[in-house]
Amino acid sequence: MFHADDVKRLIEDALPCEFVLIEGDDGIHFSGIVVSTTFAAKPRVRQHQMVYAALGDLIGGEIHALQLQTYTPEAWAEVRAAMDAA
């Protein structure tokens, strides 16, 4: 069984991240936000594949599901500004 902090650490170890938030309390289902400059000019599917690659064989095994939102730092700043304005 994994903890959200373990998943977060694995992602941060594999990708240069500006921000990572992983949540999940049952040990196999997680959701999260990952912000990285490496996502620039890449389609969302490729961004998610990069995060899944960081977790390797754990995805689909010990980690049953990971619902992701991925952003470049610029896109994340826009999302946060919109949330602050709401």
Phi and psi restraints in degrees (value plus and minus 20) as a CYANA .aco file:
   2 PHE   PHI    -123.7   -83.7
   2 PHE   PSI     136.1   176.1
   3 HIS   PHI    -128.1   -88.1
   3 HIS   PSI     135.2   175.2
   4 ALA   PHI     -76.0   -36.0
   4 ALA   PSI     -58.2   -18.2
   5 ASP   PHI     -83.7   -43.7
   5 ASP   PSI     -53.5   -13.5
   6 ASP   PHI     -86.6   -46.6
   6 ASP   PSI     -63.5   -23.5
   7 VAL   PHI     -84.0   -44.0
   7 VAL   PSI     -64.3   -24.3
   8 LYS   PHI     -78.1   -38.1
   8 LYS   PSI     -66.4   -26.4
   9 ARG   PHI     -82.0   -42.0
   9 ARG   PSI     -62.7   -22.7
  10 LEU   PHI     -81.7   -41.7
  10 LEU   PSI     -60.8   -20.8
  11 ILE   PHI     -86.6   -46.6
  11 ILE   PSI     -66.7   -26.7
  12 GLU   PHI     -84.8   -44.8
  12 GLU   PSI     -51.4   -11.4
  13 ASP   PHI     -90.8   -50.8
  13 ASP   PSI     -47.4    -7.4
  14 ALA   PHI    -117.3   -77.3
  14 ALA   PSI     -46.1    -6.1
  15 LEU   PHI    -147.8  -107.8
  15 LEU   PSI     124.8   164.8
  16 PRO   PHI     -94.3   -54.3
  16 PRO   PSI      89.6   129.6
  17 CYS   PHI    -134.1   -94.1
  17 CYS   PSI     120.6   160.6
  18 GLU   PHI    -104.3   -64.3
  18 GLU   PSI     -52.1   -12.1
  19 PHE   PHI    -180.4  -140.4
  19 PHE   PSI     117.5   157.5
  20 VAL   PHI    -159.9  -119.9
  20 VAL   PSI     108.9   148.9
  21 LEU   PHI    -150.5  -110.5
  21 LEU   PSI      98.7   138.7
  22 ILE   PHI    -142.2  -102.2
  22 ILE   PSI     112.2   152.2
  23 GLU   PHI    -146.4  -106.4
  23 GLU   PSI     133.0   173.0
  24 GLY   PHI     136.8   176.8
  24 GLY   PSI     115.1   155.1
  25 ASP   PHI    -143.4  -103.4
  25 ASP   PSI     -15.9    24.1
  26 ASP   PHI    -123.0   -83.0
  26 ASP   PSI     -22.1    17.9
  27 GLY   PHI      66.1   106.1
  27 GLY   PSI     -26.7    13.3
  28 ILE   PHI    -154.6  -114.6
  28 ILE   PSI     -39.6     0.4
  29 HIS   PHI    -135.5   -95.5
  29 HIS   PSI     107.0   147.0
  30 PHE   PHI    -155.5  -115.5
  30 PHE   PSI     139.2   179.2
  31 SER   PHI    -157.6  -117.6
  31 SER   PSI     135.6   175.6
  32 GLY   PHI    -189.6  -149.6
  32 GLY   PSI     150.8   190.8
  33 ILE   PHI    -142.2  -102.2
  33 ILE   PSI     111.3   151.3
  34 VAL   PHI    -149.0  -109.0
  34 VAL   PSI     107.3   147.3
  35 VAL   PHI    -138.4   -98.4
  35 VAL   PSI     102.6   142.6
  36 SER   PHI    -169.7  -129.7
  36 SER   PSI     122.5   162.5
  37 THR   PHI     -86.2   -46.2
  37 THR   PSI     -43.5    -3.5
  38 THR   PHI     -89.6   -49.6
  38 THR   PSI     -30.5     9.5
  39 PHE   PHI    -102.6   -62.6
  39 PHE   PSI     -29.8    10.2
  40 ALA   PHI     -77.8   -37.8
  40 ALA   PSI     115.0   155.0
  41 ALA   PHI      44.0    84.0
  41 ALA   PSI      -2.5    37.5
  42 LYS   PHI    -133.3   -93.3
  42 LYS   PSI     120.1   160.1
  43 PRO   PHI     -86.0   -46.0
  43 PRO   PSI     137.6   177.6
  44 ARG   PHI     -76.2   -36.2
  44 ARG   PSI     -58.0   -18.0
  45 VAL   PHI     -80.0   -40.0
  45 VAL   PSI     -64.2   -24.2
  46 ARG   PHI     -86.0   -46.0
  46 ARG   PSI     -57.5   -17.5
  47 GLN   PHI     -79.6   -39.6
  47 GLN   PSI     -66.5   -26.5
  48 HIS   PHI     -84.7   -44.7
  48 HIS   PSI     -60.2   -20.2
  49 GLN   PHI     -80.3   -40.3
  49 GLN   PSI     -56.1   -16.1
  50 MET   PHI     -84.4   -44.4
  50 MET   PSI     -60.7   -20.7
  51 VAL   PHI     -88.8   -48.8
  51 VAL   PSI     -64.5   -24.5
  52 TYR   PHI     -80.6   -40.6
  52 TYR   PSI     -58.3   -18.3
  53 ALA   PHI     -82.4   -42.4
  53 ALA   PSI     -53.9   -13.9
  54 ALA   PHI     -83.8   -43.8
  54 ALA   PSI     -47.1    -7.1
  55 LEU   PHI    -116.1   -76.1
  55 LEU   PSI     -30.2     9.8
  56 GLY   PHI      34.7    74.7
  56 GLY   PSI    -155.6  -115.6
  57 ASP   PHI     -89.1   -49.1
  57 ASP   PSI     -28.4    11.6
  58 LEU   PHI     -87.4   -47.4
  58 LEU   PSI     -52.2   -12.2
  59 ILE   PHI     -88.8   -48.8
  59 ILE   PSI     108.7   148.7
  60 GLY   PHI      64.1   104.1
  60 GLY   PSI     -26.1    13.9
  61 GLY   PHI    -136.6   -96.6
  61 GLY   PSI    -122.0   -82.0
  62 GLU   PHI     -87.2   -47.2
  62 GLU   PSI     -50.8   -10.8
  63 ILE   PHI    -123.2   -83.2
  63 ILE   PSI      85.6   125.6
  64 HIS   PHI     -92.7   -52.7
  64 HIS   PSI     -59.1   -19.1
  65 ALA   PHI    -170.7  -130.7
  65 ALA   PSI     123.9   163.9
  66 LEU   PHI    -158.7  -118.7
  66 LEU   PSI      87.6   127.6
  67 GLN   PHI    -107.4   -67.4
  67 GLN   PSI     103.2   143.2
  68 LEU   PHI    -137.5   -97.5
  68 LEU   PSI     128.6   168.6
  69 GLN   PHI    -145.4  -105.4
  69 GLN   PSI     102.4   142.4
  70 THR   PHI    -138.7   -98.7
  70 THR   PSI     123.9   163.9
  71 TYR   PHI    -164.9  -124.9
  71 TYR   PSI     131.6   171.6
  72 THR   PHI     -98.3   -58.3
  72 THR   PSI     143.5   183.5
  73 PRO   PHI     -77.6   -37.6
  73 PRO   PSI     -56.6   -16.6
  74 GLU   PHI     -86.6   -46.6
  74 GLU   PSI     -65.2   -25.2
  75 ALA   PHI     -85.2   -45.2
  75 ALA   PSI     -58.5   -18.5
  76 TRP   PHI     -83.2   -43.2
  76 TRP   PSI     -60.0   -20.0
  77 ALA   PHI     -81.8   -41.8
  77 ALA   PSI     -59.1   -19.1
  78 GLU   PHI     -85.6   -45.6
  78 GLU   PSI     -62.8   -22.8
  79 VAL   PHI     -81.6   -41.6
  79 VAL   PSI     -66.2   -26.2
  80 ARG   PHI     -84.7   -44.7
  80 ARG   PSI     -59.9   -19.9
  81 ALA   PHI     -82.5   -42.5
  81 ALA   PSI     -62.0   -22.0
  82 ALA   PHI     -84.8   -44.8
  82 ALA   PSI     -58.4   -18.4
  83 MET   PHI     -87.6   -47.6
  83 MET   PSI     -58.5   -18.5
  84 ASP   PHI     -88.1   -48.1
  84 ASP   PSI     -51.9   -11.9
  85 ALA   PHI     -96.2   -56.2
  85 ALA   PSI     -42.2    -2.2
